[in-house]
């Protein structure tokens, strides 16, 4: 019986080199992962990365990697506008697909991907929201679900960094650049994840960079109805032009939870959260781990056991729907309806 999934990487993006590939190489998180190949539009670059991480095969085109019958699954870290085209091409080549977030540029494009995936029912497809697999988020979800802080009423998240490089793909409007698509998507995802529902309406304020036309400072509010664990709300701010910082706080009727490094906790030291209930504060430390490695292993396990992936692809469509409503609100300068429903 096959015990490992043979992986290929479509691209040598920073997220692949600095986070995902190193995570895939780590044990014990990746007992079911065998990293076999990497591709780039430049063969030299693919070969350099392959040597750095001891990857056996390097290709100078994505098509060459997809033509390799020994590759079972691919991870796609390409720019946002290439996610759907190469995910569909990878499925057509018989590969399982783990695709970087956001899954698409619009909800319509995401739905096209879901429709295409329906033609390949034996293949797995998932959006790579790695944070959900980290022990701190599994713990946070359990705290909320079991009512340890009472009824969840509101969530606030902040995520920022500073990137003023005009050559960065972050500043390509036609490629799906901007802070909301790059990091704001996490805040939307986690609110839906914890409330176990879709927001009914949203409002957003987007400050655009006059040079590139992409958002550099975005704030939003999501209103949840009585479905799931609602009613409640979530507010967020994301920025690509302020000092690096991240924090998430969950507020309930009896207590609150604060996560110190909610999105990219270190892989060489533990991370912390605080839970306050009835005036007493408890500090929780989480084991040292690599959320990218855990994600790859869980996806591989779903392939080997032929079980559902941890996050169904429909979740990616709904996250895209909220992202689109935030953008529309920024244009209309009013609340935009989304349509609430319970999340699986």
C-alpha positions, 0 to 999 in steps of 0.5 A: 500500500502506498504510504507517501504522496509524491509532490511537485511545486509549480513555481519558486515564489518566496512563500514556497522557498521560505515557508512551504518547501521547508515545511514539507521537508520537516519531520514528523509533520510530513510523514506522508510527503515526498517532495520530488520535483519543482518547476520554474519558467527558468530552469536555472532558478528551478535547479538552484532551489532544487539543490538548496532543498535536495529536490530530485527533479527540476524543470524549466516549465510547469508543463514538463512537471505536470507531464511527469506521471510520477507526481501525484500532487502539486502545490501552486504558489504562483501569482493570484491571477494564475491560480485558477488556470494552473489548478484546472490544468493540474487537475486535467493532468491527473494531479491533486491540487493544493493552491495558495490563497486566495483561490481566485480573483473573483467568486465567479472564477472560483466557481469555474474552478469548482465546476472544473474539479467536478469533472475529476471526482477522484482528485483532491483540491484545497485552498492553502489557508495553513493557519487553520491547521496550527494547534493554536487555531484548533484550540481557539475553535474548541474554546469557542465551540465549547462556550469557554468564553460564553457566546462569541460576540465579536472578533478583531484582527490586525495583520500588517507588513511594509512593502514599498517595492514597485517590482513586487507582484503585490503591486500588480493590480491585474495580477490580483495584488493589494493587501486585502487579497494578500493578507486581509483574506486571513481575517475574513477566513478566520471569522467565518471559521470561528462563527461557523457561518457566512456573514450576512452583510459587510462594509469596507474602507479601502485606501488605494496606492495612487501609483499602483491602484491596489489597496494598501490599507483596508478595514472592514466589518462583517455582520453575522446573523443567528446562523452558526454561532451568531449573532455577532460581528468581526472587524479587521484591518490589514495594511502593506504600508505599516509596521509589521504586526499581527494580533487576533482577539475573540470576545465572548459574553464571559471572557476573551481570547488573544492570539499573539502570532495568529498567522505566521507563528515561528517554527523554532519556538512556541507561540502563546495565547491568553484566555481571560475568564471571570477576571482571571488570565491564563497563558497558553503555550503551544508546541513548536511546530510547522503549520505548512508541514502539518497542512501538507501532511493532512492533505496527503493523508486525505489523498492516501485514505481517500477522505475529504480534505480538511477544508472543502473547496466550497469554503474558498468560494465563500471566502472569495464571495466576502472578499468581493463584497468588501471591494464592492462596499469600498466602491459603493461606500455602503453596506453590501449584502453577502447572504448568511448561511452555516459553514460546514 
